[in-house]
């Protein structure tokens, strides 16, 4: 029922406004401005009454949409902060892993260096042993060669000296002494009859 009354008032105001506007011109004065203002106020009131619920519904829907978008934005921000915190932790973990890799690399390099040095020392010791063994063998051969050469030289010198110094009389005397010794030996007694 209120809608019908409201429509009737609006209809009367709209119908009366041209007549009042025309009559206001005759009277001059401030009444000519009153009716258009009254018409405008009535129009605004009617428009407000008729559009109040749709406007309220629009703004309520708009508020819900904004609240929903704010909720989604807050959720996205929370997820982004979680991802950021996760990546920060991952970055710290990566830094720790890199430090551990560097430490292990240094330890391995040190161990390899020590192993290389130990291998080099062992190889040097083996080479030194081999060289000493070779030197000792060469020294033994050289000594034997020198001994052989010295004995050959001594024999040559002795035979040369004997040739020079031993006379025929010395040779006969040496031969007689040798024969006497041979005769004194038991195996030599069989040879005495031959002489």
Phi, psi and omega in degrees: 000323180297330178294319181295319180294316180297316178298322180294317180296316180297318182295318179294319180295320181289323180287326184276340185296320178294324181291319179291323179295322180290321180289332181290335180288329181288322184281341181073204168065200188274351180292335180293334180270337182292314183293317177297323178293319177296317177300315181297317179296319178296317178298315179297318179298315180295313179300319179297316181296317183286326184260001183300309183294314177298321179293317178298318178297318179299311181291327176294316177296318179297318178298316178298317179298316180295317179297320178297315179296321177296319177297316178296319179296319178296319178295317178298319178296318178298315179297319179296319178294321176298316178298319179298314179297320179299315180291326176296315177298318179297320178297317177296317178297320179296319178299317178297317179298318178297318177299318179295319178297317179298316181297314179297322178298316178296318180296317179295318179298318179295317179296318178295320179298315179297320179295318179297317179296318179296317178297319180295318178297316180296319178295319179295319179296319179295317178297318179297316178298316179297317180295317178297318179298316178296319179295317179297319178297317179295321178295319177299315179297317180296319179297315179298317179297316179296319179298314178298315180295320180294318180293320177297319179294320179296318178297316179298317179295317181296316180294324177295317179294318179297319179296320182286321189261336182275126180265177179295325180293320179294325180292318180295317181297316179296322180292320178295320179294320179296319181293321180296321179293318180296322180291330181287335180284147184300322179288338181277348182292337179286337183273352184293330179290334180289327184280000000 
